[in-house]
Amino acid sequence: MTVIIARLKLLPFALLLSACSQSPIQSHQTKTECVCAPLAASTTQKKTEQPDLAKAGASSKPETSAIATSPISTNYSLLRPANWTELEGYNQDNLSAAWSAWLQSCSVLKNRQPYWQKVCLSAATLNKPNNSAIQAYFKQNFTPYRSTNADSSDTGLITGYYQPRLSGSRTKTNVYRYPLYSKPDDLITVELGSLFPELANKRVRGRLVNNKLVPYYNRAEIGAETSPLRGKELFWVDDEIDLFFLQIQGSGLIALAKEEPVHVGYADQNGLTYQSIGRLLVDRGELTLEKASMQSIKDWARNNPNRLQELLNNNPSYVFFRELPAGLPGPLGSLGVPIMAERSVAIDPQQVPLGAPIFLSTTYPNNSKPLQRLMMAQDTGGAIKGGVRADVFWGAGQEAGKLAGAMKQKGKIWVLLPKDMPLSP
């Protein structure tokens, strides 16, 4: 749940209750809020900041971990050797649609370890390859691994996220009065691994008060009339609940009156723990678990405008944004490249190498129709944890939001790694 996300792959809609996804670190998006019961006892996802129900997915996204240069620094202990015959549907997939996403991964991976450089250089020699040539390329250069959970099971939760569109302005008006803030100058991030090696990829955020690091301002403090962030407004939008879900997704599009729509992406987060408002509404008896969804939360908000701020303030987490370059084909994921609808996923980078091709076998949202295709692990999300856990990026706008919000499927994952890549340091 780089891109926008930073995920806070702020994540999957269907998971409203428990916060299944969160945002990624850089400009990555978050996911929707998860308000759902656990998939199964074997599911090992971490219930941290997930999107408020619908990304859904990675992106409200979440923290992205730095990718090691050389040598490998992560032990991918949940990957098991597999055969290509296990990837049911691989030979029927339109791999040409995934090729562009793979070349995006290579734009970063080619500057990393030699084993990635080798396969990316090989990809660069192929000029508009057809489906058969792409199939042959991956089989010649990669080894498939079945991803598993900590208990050795191989089925997990697959959710979705999307890129919302909001109407906004660069100045405050009577209509556009809810601010998107840029990253505050006084927000401090401490990478704990630099002090304690055993805490690698862990971080804390805060601000200095009398030379002591204290927690950063929470949502209620930031949203107050006397906000400590006045002057850091990036844009102003017209809908507070849509703004909340934008923070969950981690990225979005802002439609401006006299400009082209602007991409905004995750810049940082205040460091406080995400709390699901969908879960809270269910606990209060104001929504039923069966009907809890991103749309039902929005409906509640519009029917209870005088109670909305109190509800939102129960989630102290707050996401900051940055304006992204014009002309991007999609939001930026944690890998630092534009992600592609239905071909990019958010994963746990401690279990699956960021940028790697993965083969996903699941079903469409609320459907038994198989969804079996090659995708690229280009994003992360704070609630996307475990070996068999992925958040599918469905694209931008309302229809993508419906798919992302409904997606809470069981699925399996195979990871494709260069043949000479080690699985442990």
Beta strands, then each sheet from edge to edge (+ up, - down):
strand 1: 5-8
strand 2: 28-29
strand 3: 79-81
strand 4: 142-147
strand 5: 156-163
strand 6: 165-169
strand 7: 178-181
strand 8: 188-191
strand 9: 203-209
strand 10: 212-214
strand 11: 233-237
strand 12: 251-255
strand 13: 262-269
strand 14: 319-323
strand 15: 344-347
strand 16: 357-363
strand 17: 370-380
strand 18: 389-396
strand 19: 408-418
sheet 1: 1+ 2+
sheet 2: 3+ 4- 19+ 5- 18- 15+ 17+ 16-
sheet 3: 7+ 11- 6+ 12+ 13- 14+
sheet 4: 8+ 9- 10+
end
